[in-house]
Amino acid sequence: MAICAVIIAAVCIGFGAYVWHWDHRPHVLEIYCFALDKSGNSPGNLAVFIRTPDGHTILIDGGKSSSIVSTLGSIMPFYRRSIDTIISTNPDDSHITGLVTVLARYHVGKIVQFNAAVSSSIATSSTGSSTADSAYLALIDEIAKQKIPTIEVSAGNSIDFGDPAISAQVLFPPDPSSPDFQFSKTNAPVFAFLFRYGSTTVLLGGDLTKKEQEYVAGEIASSTDSSQHLLILPHAENVGTMDERFFEVYAPNSIVVLKKPASQSRAKNSPKKPPFDISSVSNLSVANLTVDGDVEFISDGSIFSEKKLK
């Protein structure tokens, strides 16, 4: 009996220390970037997990498979079965298939989604036929089934993540009635937004085309007074088609991309002469998740530090 009591006491102490560790983490902003397909063959198959200084959790995209669940298990305490906010930046299955699995495993506080008028354009092409992926339809169905609160936003809106230290501005898409931007009828709009913590910012660039980057540059023109900027791009194509004004206005210190190694890339898929080459920019840190592995950025409100994940 004495041995059993000692074992039980040791387990309780160990569990208490584990909980204390998670509940007393440094008061910082944590941004985890994961390549859910390390081959780089599935563009956009990237997930971002954010933990705010007050401990609120945000998941952005879920990749093309259920692997996001085990990934979350590596950065969340095993007893934490909830995520405060989920955002999907694109209705393609490479972004949202994993989110369906997440909704089945975790309690989700709220979903942030496009303005309803924008969302309607996702499911209908210029010919009026349905173009929505089955994963997108499954996600919408699961949200309705669980009655998860949803918040509809468009450019200019802010997002409340429950942490007063964090502010977030939606940059794209604009309201469909806006005369400033005309949507393509053949492509679904994507989601882009800007986090701010102290004098550091994180721009989730979605899969913005060059035309969309030009629009976003105007949205962030008045938001460049911070000292440290992180840009996250889920598609390698964004790097080769970067709009110069967009880049100059945001002026990132670090960029996260998901891109196949050059030796594996097909030359015919690469632009002959990229309109803007970020490799020529001095003092720019580029984290290629496919080559370098997953990465975490930590902001104390004044500067980012970068850490490679195992």
Secondary structure as GFF3:
##gff-version 3
##sequence-region A 1 310
A	DSSP	alpha_helix	2	23	.	.	.	ID=ss1
A	DSSP	beta_strand	29	35	.	.	.	ID=ss2
A	DSSP	beta_strand	46	51	.	.	.	ID=ss3
A	DSSP	beta_strand	57	60	.	.	.	ID=ss4
A	DSSP	alpha_helix	67	73	.	.	.	ID=ss5
A	DSSP	beta_strand	82	87	.	.	.	ID=ss6
A	DSSP	alpha_helix	93	105	.	.	.	ID=ss7
A	DSSP	beta_strand	107	114	.	.	.	ID=ss8
A	DSSP	alpha_helix	116	122	.	.	.	ID=ss9
A	DSSP	alpha_helix	134	146	.	.	.	ID=ss10
A	DSSP	beta_strand	150	153	.	.	.	ID=ss11
A	DSSP	beta_strand	166	172	.	.	.	ID=ss12
A	DSSP	beta_strand	192	197	.	.	.	ID=ss13
A	DSSP	beta_strand	200	204	.	.	.	ID=ss14
A	DSSP	alpha_helix	210	220	.	.	.	ID=ss15
A	DSSP	beta_strand	228	233	.	.	.	ID=ss16
A	DSSP	alpha_helix	237	240	.	.	.	ID=ss17
A	DSSP	alpha_helix	244	250	.	.	.	ID=ss18
A	DSSP	beta_strand	254	257	.	.	.	ID=ss19
A	DSSP	three_ten_helix	262	264	.	.	.	ID=ss20
A	DSSP	three_ten_helix	267	269	.	.	.	ID=ss21
A	DSSP	three_ten_helix	278	280	.	.	.	ID=ss22
A	DSSP	beta_strand	285	288	.	.	.	ID=ss23
A	DSSP	alpha_helix	289	292	.	.	.	ID=ss24
A	DSSP	beta_strand	295	299	.	.	.	ID=ss25
A	DSSP	beta_strand	304	308	.	.	.	ID=ss26
###
